[in-house]
Amino acid sequence: MTKIFARFMKDESGATAIEYGLIAALISVALITGATALGSALNTQFVSLGTKMGAANAANP
């Protein structure tokens, strides 16, 4: 029984998989945060552009 427990304590293959999973999760969170910020900035620019084009269209019927 002690041999099995000692072998289990030395096995690090599961720890490596968990580390890779954590790295993938961190990268995913960073990408989602960046895409959200970029999407908000683009939305603001397009709303501003649409407002200006609407005003220009109303001024020149």
Secondary structure, DSSP 8 states (H G I E B T S, - for coil): -HHHHHHHHH--HHHHHHHHHHHHHHHHHHHHHHHHHHHHHHHHHHHHHHHHHHHHHHH--
